[in-house]
Amino acid sequence: MIKNIFFILFLCNFIKGEEKNLALVMKPVIDLFSKEIKEYCLLNDISLSPKIKTDLNSCPRIHQLLFNDVVKIIKKSENLFLVELSQLFYQSGKKYINTFWTAKENLFLLNDYFTEKIPNPVDFKTENKKEQKIVTLISPFIDQQTEDKYSAGTRFVYFDLKDEKYNVYAFNNDSKDFKILEIPKKFCLSNENLNKDLQISRFVKLLKKWANLKKGFIPYVWGGTSLISTSQDEMFEIIEKKFKEFKTQFFSYPNFNFNPKTGFDCSGLILRAAQICSIPFYFKNTTTISQNLKSLEIDEEIENGDLIWIPGHIIAITDVANNKCIEARDYSHGYGKVQEIELKKLFKNIKDFKILRQNFFQKKPIERLNIKQNVIEVITNFKILKLKSCWDWKPHN
């Protein structure tokens, strides 16, 4: 009891009235939804990805948060909180939308206090003036003492680097106090001594790491922005279930039964990797990415880290010299995973970035290929987006 009082009085910074109702994500990964879900059972067994994208009965997930993320509670219902995020948004006209629903059990209410040992939230509206020493996981990490698992992308405040290990704070919901974790340096990146070129280089290197794992691969997860578990079995299947009067169909890997499902969709992959590398990238979906990043200019070259946008999909350019890209590609095209792939296998007769560049400026269509190298879509409108334009972006009034 005395310890908890000491914790509240001396380790916490009291926040202003408008910043009350903050809550901390206490689980490794939690799912977020765009709508309030009445059926509680749906919260605990969400599929990798629906066969039909609009099928919210089998897969209502729209985003994921990680341990140590801070949210603002806007509204409460029986089992859910409506929360506001500061680190991302999607756009409807000029309106920023950054509110989502999640299960109450996922959050710890901070009430009237906040602490220096919890990472300041990334904020797309204002630059954080209060600097902290932050490390962010680039790989899943398991605390060997407690067997707690943390996703890539999880942020920690650190206070020491000793013997190639970061000493970080991790909040313990049982004791309402902080424990100390030792995280080997190879598992994370720090936010110190950064510049744009280094951040983009880290972004490309991280995507390559994720797309070329030594064992298994990262599954495609609709709304996914997390990495704890990988799949070993590339043979996915379509499952059909009945929900009330509706039949739902969704994709599944037989031996990937973790809940919540961890992995990435196309925009979630780019968002998570960029924010890990401290790039000011806040764009939740592909439409928002295309509306806020600048397109390649005629006097500019395509560079590693730039993005290819087509309606409903985003692809990272990761190896200009060898004409390679990285994407999280969905199941309907035969992939269902994060992968590095040659440009010529993405688009018919586009063997290198020189040809792609010509098509872009000459406004020529490109033909998209599936895993069998069949044309599945003719794209008349695509963009090559400059990742560096993130630093020029400012929120609208």
N, C-alpha and C positions, 0 to 999 in steps of 0.2 A: 504494500500500500504506500509506504513512505517512498519507495523507489519510483513508483508511478507518479506521485506528486512532484518529486524532484525532476523527473523527466519532463513533466508538463511545464513547470516553472522555469527551468533553466536551459533546457535544450530546444525550446520552441519559440518561434517568432509569432506573435499574435498578428493576425491579418486584418485588413480593413473590412468593414461591413459588407461591401459589395463582393468580396472574395470569399464569403462564407459558403457553406455547403460543399466544400471540397471533399473529395474521396480519393483513396489510394487503391490501385489495383493490387490485390494481394495474392492472386494466382499467377502461375507462369504465363498462361495465355487465356484470354477471355474473348468470346464472340460478341459482336455488336450487331444490331438490327435496325433497319430503317423504320419499322413499324412496331407498335406495341403488340406483343404476341400473347393471346389469351390462354393458349394451350401450353401449360408449363412443360409438358413432356417434350415439346419440340425444342426446348432449350438445351437438352442434354444429349441429343443424338442427331447432330446435324451432318449431312452427307458432305463428301468432298466437293461435289459440284452437281447441279441439276442437269438433266438432259436438255430440258427447255429452260432457258435463262430466267424466264418470268415465273418459274414454279417455286414460289416462296414456301410452299408446304414441305418440300423436301430439303430446301436449303435457303433459309431466310437470312443467313449471314451476309453482312455487307462490309464488315471490317473486323480487325482484331486489335486488342490492346495487350500490353505486356506488363509483367510485374514492375512496380515502381512508377508506372504512369499515373499522373494526377488528372482528375476530371472534375468538372463542376456539375453538381446535381441540379437539374432544372425542374424536374417533376417526379412524383412517386406514384406507383400503382401497386397492386397487390404483390406481385412478384418481381417487378421491374423498376429500374430507374431510367429516366431520360437524362442523358448526360451531354454536356457540351465539351468538345475537345478544342484545344488551342493549336495543335500541331498539324492540322490538315483541314481541308474543306473540299466540297465539290460545289460547282457553280450552276445556278439557274438564272440565266440572264446576268445581271450584276450582283445578284444576291448570293452571299456565301452561306452554304448549309454545312453545319458542323455539329449537329445534334443527332444522337443515336440512342437506342434502347439497349440495356443489358440487364442481366439477372442481378438482383440485390445481393445475393450471396457472394458475388465476385468482388465486392468493394468493402473497404474499411473506411468508415466516416471519420474524417479528420476533425470534425466539429469546429472549434474556434482556434485551432493551432496548426502551425506548420513548422517544419524543422529543416535546418541546414543539411541534415543528413539524407534528405530525400531530394532527388534531382529536380531542379527547376523545370517546369514544363517548357518544351519548345513552343514558341508563340509566333504564329504567322502575322499577327497584327502589330506587334512591337518587338524590337530587338531586346533580348534579355541584357540588362545593364549589370546585373549582379552575377559576376562570374563565379563558377564553381569548377573544381577539378573533377571532370567526368570521364569515366571509361565506359565504353559500349561494347557489348559482346559481339563478335563476328562469327562465333560458332556456339553451338549449344554447350552449356556448362552444367556439371552436376557437382553439388556440394557433397563430398564424400562422407562427411559426418552425418548429415541429415538425409542424404539422398534427394534433396530438393533439386528440381531441374529448372534451368532458366533458358529462355529462348535467345537465339541471336537477335540483337536489337535491344536487349534489356540494358538500361542505363543505371550506373551506380555512381555515387559520390565516393571518391577515394581520398585517402589521407596519407598514404605512404607507398613507396615502391621499393621493395627490398627483396634481394635474391631473385630478381626477375619475376616477382609476384606483386600484384596490386592488392593492398589491403583496403577493402571497401565496406560500406555500411549496408546492411540488409535488414529491413524492418521485420520483426517477429510478431505476428498477430496474437499469439498466445500470451506472451509476456508483456506486450505493448512496449517493447524496448527494441534496441538494435543489437544485432549480432555482427560479428566481423567475419567476412569471407576473404580467403586468399585466392585470388584468381591469377593464374599464370599469364604473363604478358602476351603470350602467343594467342590467347583467346579473345583479345580485345584491342580496341583502339582508344587513344586518349584524345581530348579536344584541345591539346596544347600545340603551339607552334605550327599552325595551319596556314596554308595559302591555297588559292584556287587550283593551281596545277596539281598540288599534292592531293587535294581532296578528290579531284576527278580521277587521278591515277589510282587512288585507293578504291574509289567506286568501281572502276573497271576491274581491278585486281580481285575485289570481293565478289563481283558477279562471276568471274572466271572460277574462283574457288568453289562457289556454290554449284555452278553448272558442271563441274568436273570433279565430283567427290570420288574418293578412292573406293568407297563402298556405298552402293545404293544410289538413290537420286531423291530429289525433293519433289513431292507430288504437287500437281496443280490443285489448288484449293480455292474455290470461289469465295472472294472476299478475304483471302488469306494474306497475312503479313507476318508470319512467324516461322521459326525453324527450331524444332526440338528433335523431331523424329524423321527418319528417312524410310523410304520403301525399297525393298530388295526385288520385288516382283513387278515386272513391267506389263504383265497381262491383266489389264483392268477389265471390269465387267459392268453390265448395266443391270441394276436391281429395280424391281417394280414392287411397290407397296401401295396399299389402299389407305387413304387418310380420309375418314368420314366418307363422304360420297365421291371423293376425288381419288384418282389413281395418280401416283407420283412415280417418276422414273429418275434415277440418279446413278452416277458413276461411283465405282468402288474398286479398291484394291483388296483382294480377299484377306491378306495378312496385315492390313493397315487399319487397325480397329481402335486407335487412340481417340480419346475425346478430351477437349475439343481437337478437331483435326488441325494439324499444323502443316503449313506450306504456303505457297504464293499463287495469286493470280497475276496477270501481266502488269497491271498498274501497281499492285501491292509489292511486287518484286522491286520495281524501280524506286518507289517511295521509301521502302525500308532500307535498301542499300544506300540510297542518297543520304537519308537522315543519319544512318550509322556513321557516314563519312563527313558529317557536319555540313553538308550542302544544304542551302536554304530552299528546300523542295517541299511544298506543302499540298500537292495536288492529288486528290484522292482517286479520280478516275480519268480515263483516256480523253474524254471530252474536255475536262478541265485542264489537262496537260496541254492539249492543242490550242486552247484559248489563251494560255498564259505564258507559254514559252515562245521565243522568236524563231521564225523559220530561217533556214540557211539563206544567206545573201549571195549574189552572183560573184562577189569578190572573196568569198570565204571558201575554205576547204572543209570537207567532212573530217571530223576528228574522233578518236576513241572517246566514248562517253556520250556522243550525240545520239539522238533518238529517232527512230522511224515511227511515224504515226500513220495508221490507217484507221478508218472508222471502226471503233470497238476494240482496238488492239494497239499495244505499244511494244517496241522492240529496241533493245540497246545495241548500239554499234560498239563492239569491244576489240576488234582486230582489223583495222583498215587494211593493213599490209597483206593479210591473208584472207580478206573478205569474209569475216565471221561476225556473227551477231549472237546475242543471248536473249532468250525470251522465256516466259512461262506460257506454254501453249496448251490449249484445252483438249479435252478428250475427243470431241466430235471430229477433230482433224487427225486423230490417230496417235497423239502424243501423250498428253496428260502429265506433263512434267516440266521442270526447269531444264533448259538445254542450251548448249552452244551449237550453232548450226551454220553451215555455209550459206552465203547469200543466194547462190544459185539454186539451193534447195527450198528457199523461201518463196522466190519469185521466178517465174519461167523466163528464160533467156536473159536474166540479169546476173551475169557472172562476176561482176565486180562493181565497186562503188562509183567508178567513173560513169558506167552506163546508168546506174540508178540516179546519179546527179543530173545527167543529161535528160533523162525522162522527167525528173522533177521540174527543171527549168523550162523544158519544152512542153510541159503539161501533157505528157503522154501517159496512158493508162499502164498499169502493171498487173500481172496475173499471179494470183496467190496459189501456192501449191499445198497439198496435204502430204501425209507421210508416204503415200503411194505415188507421189509426184504427179498427181492429177490436178488440173486446174479446178479450183472450187469457187473462185471469186475473181471478177475483173474489177479492179479498183481504179476509178477515174479521179479520185481525189486523195492524195497522200501528201505527207509533209516530212521533211527532214528538219528536226528541231535541234537547236543548239543548247546543250546543257548549261553552258556558261551564262546563258541569258537568265538563269535563276537569280543571279546576283543583281540583275537590273530590275527584277520584279518588285513592285510595290502594291500593297492592298489598295483597292478603290475606296473612295470615301463613302 
